[in-house]
């Protein structure tokens, strides 16, 4: 799954897009208290977990060709 954002997009907006995308493809509820964003040298990554700590998805962003960010969501099976 993918979505695009502006390079300087608000983290609350990014989180809402991640939750919306995962909610369509998973029967687990995403929990912000057990999930986290990590700053890397390449950008921003997000580890998404359920309330019980189950890993639901790994998300990462990369530069796209239009000056924005392309987010990729990899669901954990």
Secondary structure, 3 states (H helix, E strand, C coil): CEEEECCCCCHHHHHHHHHHHHHHHCCCCECCCCCEEEEECCEEEEEEEECCCCEEEEEEEEECCCCCEEEEEEECC
